[in-house]
Amino acid sequence: MAEGPKQQPSWIRLSGLGIEMVAALGLFLLVGYWWDRHFGTSWGMVIWGVVGLVGIMYNLIRQSLRAFKDAGNGQRTTDSDEKR
């Protein structure tokens, strides 16, 4: 019987987060650049850049909370547990 997908370690999952952030910001800045060129404005890159940064921060917080939750589910031993 096939097993479900294996859970990746959190450091592997979070290592790609930086690349994902740069790619998302680049995409939003490209949309802002297109907006400025198409409509003749000068604020499109600023607005779309801010939208991209808000999305990046949302994703960063969401992934950090997930990593913190996953780390809390692991079994840790403390000094008092080892003495018993």
C-alpha positions in Angstrom: 0.0 0.0 0.0 1.3 3.4 -0.9 2.2 5.7 2.0 1.1 9.4 2.1 3.6 12.1 1.3 6.4 12.4 3.7 6.6 15.5 5.9 9.6 17.5 5.0 11.8 19.0 7.8 10.9 22.5 8.6 14.3 23.9 7.5 13.8 22.5 4.0 10.3 23.9 3.8 11.4 27.3 5.1 14.6 27.5 3.0 12.6 28.2 -0.2 10.7 31.0 1.5 13.3 33.6 0.6 13.2 32.7 -3.0 9.4 32.7 -3.0 9.4 36.2 -1.4 11.8 37.6 -4.0 9.8 36.1 -6.8 6.5 37.4 -5.5 7.9 40.9 -5.0 9.4 40.9 -8.5 6.1 39.8 -10.0 4.2 42.6 -8.2 6.7 45.2 -9.3 6.5 44.0 -12.9 2.7 44.4 -12.7 3.3 47.9 -11.3 5.7 48.7 -14.1 3.2 47.5 -16.7 0.5 49.6 -14.9 2.7 52.7 -15.1 3.5 52.2 -18.7 0.0 51.4 -19.8 -1.9 54.1 -17.9 0.9 56.7 -17.8 0.9 57.0 -14.0 3.9 57.3 -11.7 2.6 55.5 -8.6 1.8 52.0 -10.0 5.0 50.4 -8.9 4.7 51.9 -5.4 1.1 50.7 -4.9 1.7 47.2 -6.4 5.0 46.9 -4.4 3.2 47.6 -1.2 0.5 45.1 -2.1 3.3 42.6 -2.8 5.0 43.3 0.6 1.7 42.9 2.4 1.2 39.5 0.8 4.8 38.5 1.6 4.4 39.4 5.2 1.1 37.5 5.4 2.8 34.4 4.0 5.9 34.8 6.2 3.8 35.0 9.3 1.6 32.1 8.2 4.6 29.9 7.5 6.4 30.9 10.7 3.3 30.0 12.8 3.1 26.7 11.0 6.8 25.9 11.7 6.3 26.9 15.4 3.3 24.7 15.7 5.1 21.8 14.1 8.1 22.3 16.4 5.8 22.3 19.4 4.4 18.9 18.4 7.8 17.2 18.7 8.6 15.3 21.8 11.3 17.0 23.9 13.0 15.7 27.0 13.9 18.0 29.8 16.2 17.5 32.7 13.3 16.6 35.0 12.1 13.9 32.6 15.5 12.3 32.4 15.9 12.1 36.2 12.7 10.0 36.6 
